[in-house]
Amino acid sequence: MLNALIQLTFFTTKAIIIVILLLVLLGGILALLSKGKEKLKGRIQIKNLNKNYQETTEALFSEILPKEQLKQFLKKQKADEKTKTKLAGKHSDKNIFVIHFDGDIKATAVTALREEITAILGVAKTSDEVVVCLESGGGMVHAYGLAAAQLARLRQQHIPLTVIVDKVAASGGYLMASVANKILAAPFAIIGSIGVIIQLPNFNRYLKEKHIDFEQLTAGGFKRTLTMFGKNTEEGRDKLQHEIEEIHTLFKNAIMQYRGHMDIQKVSTGEHWLGTQAFEYKLIDEIKTSDDYLLEKSKECNLFEIRYATKKTLGSKLSSVMNNIKQNYFSSQYIVS
């Protein structure tokens, strides 16, 4: 029975490896075939959220109100619209531009983010506001550094920036959130995790047991510090630890630039907190969901959802999947965590 189980395990492992190799091969072929089509341009999509809220309300009332009451409601809606149109001619209404950032380990959403912010900067006034609905557990330092820099463009132009976290803004995600004038979070959202981590396996002893030599040539004493296949040294470990500490210091300084009112030493231990706890530590400014905030603002402001959309080829989708597998399991990049 045990032998059969072991054989089944080996067979399953081999099957998985074969499937992954076939996917890599297929992805490579499709990527080459669709290389000429990869230059597809995206476009900005705009959705009027006030109109969406109004249509939803009217649809519900049409089902639950008697006909006479529904007519009165629709009549009042039209009158309110006319009044609003007249006032708009005399007063400049406040616009709120809503964008979404769903972050992965490589912060690939920054491609859309930079286009969305560029579009907004072309029309936004200092009396307007940008709301970023942010969800991210963090990832690579350089990627999330760029994402935070994109949000900083709004601050540099003195356009009020609000970040709302419904689920998670940890490590690199919180680095982005900290740029905002105001951070809101749901009661159980995960906030914080201000730290840096790097981890990788080392197969050196296994290779020795199998009598496999590994050679690596470098120019520069610290071109490589830790390696997956060679023998790691204390000197290499110390050097890498020093680099991690430097990144952590830069991480903390970047946050303090915008949130100097909180005790950074207390919250930069790599721990994370739920929304209500994060509020006590001043990591956020208010407990509120994005739904509540936007619905509240829709009664007095014009809300526009901005999205940068591109079409992806099958080849690019497969390449993206394989790159994620490679990055998640075979890479040793710095991670803000």
Helices and strands as residue ranges (DSSP letters): H 2-33, G 35-37, E 43-48, H 49-64, H 67-90, E 95-102, H 110-121, E 129-135, E 139-140, H 141-156, E 161-165, E 168-170, H 172-177, E 182-185, E 190-192, E 196-197, H 204-209, H 234-256, H 264-267, E 272-274, H 275-280, E 286-287, H 290-297, E 302-309, H 314-330, E 335-336
